[in-house]
Amino acid sequence: MSPALPPSSRARSPWPLLLCAGAVLGFALGTRHVQGLFMLPMLGDRGWGRESFAFAAGLQTLVWGVMQPLTGWVADRFGTARVIAWGAAVYAAGLLVESIAPTPGVLAVGAGVVIGAALSATTFATVYGGLARIVAPHRRGWAQGMAGGIGGFVQFLLVPFAQWGIGHVGWSQALQGLALLALACAWAGGRVDDRAAAPAGSGPPAHAVGASPAVRAALRHSGFWLLNLGFISCGFQLAFLGVHLPAYLRDAGMSVQAGVNAIALIALVNAVGTFVCGKLGDLYRRKYLLSALYAVRTLAMIGFLALPIGPASLYAFALVMGATWLGTVPLTSGVVAQIFGVRFLGTLFGLVFLGHQLGGFLGAWLGGSIYDATRSYAWMWAISIGLGVASVLLNLPIRDRSIERQLEPVAA
């Protein structure tokens, strides 16, 4: 258990953690975001089918989801910065294994298991949970949106970096370059002090209490399960597009550069969209914003499929998808905090995130499996649209009234 903090530590600015968290979040998600650019070059060299890469990507998503509640609990108990630092170091190890994987099985270990575990320590539940505890409640959406915006910009920068590496030094060496960046993130995370006391009214430090009362309350709350089910759509759609959109465009006769441009545009607009969604969550009811976001994303998919595939329709689709890409995350995290408080946000959001990652596993893996069986992604688009409609409806009846005062954890 950490010792009590001196009064001077209570006034520390959240900006060091905010900047570090945004950069690490952007690297972790950006490296995952560009995986689709590596698929065809890697498979061309190795001679594997698309399902082998898609399974590794899906396994990564599933491991990320399974590990997230545990990693969130560790961050709640021992601090966010050190968890981020260790996670970034593990990320570097996974990228190195991926870069030299001689078989699909080794690829599944490196890109799937190792990177999946690392993502649980360097992304949403860990980062947003840490920020929620060091900023005032009325600035929570701003802080989470700002971290997401910084992360989105870093994510955008990684797209040309990855494409340049693939084109000039090869896909394997490009992955190794990303591993070096991960080590730099680990170093930066290890130097950030996140021991600032929680804002007034947010309760005692997480390491002084047990999470079980909050977990039991969450498992009995219908809104918790509705968030979980609604999040399945987000994970499915993002994993499917992130892994398979470049290949889908190549199959449709578009150039490699068109796929790179679309992925980059999604990342760039996501930087703004995530910040705006986080800020809107401070002003309007988040459950209605979530339903609206899923509706816009679903309509964008229908429009993209209805129009002839070309630069105009592709970039319009990328603009809309980018604006809604990760906006679900600060809103969903905000709903969890609104209902249950922030004391156990890393743990509880980690549990909600299981739904997202189950959808992500299916979106990545089924994309490769169905393509190898049918030579088409038509069924994947249909499933993505159906899940989007379901998510619109699932978020509307969520009971988002706070029950934080009912949670009276016993001191450890």
Disulfide bonds with the S-S distance in Angstrom:
none
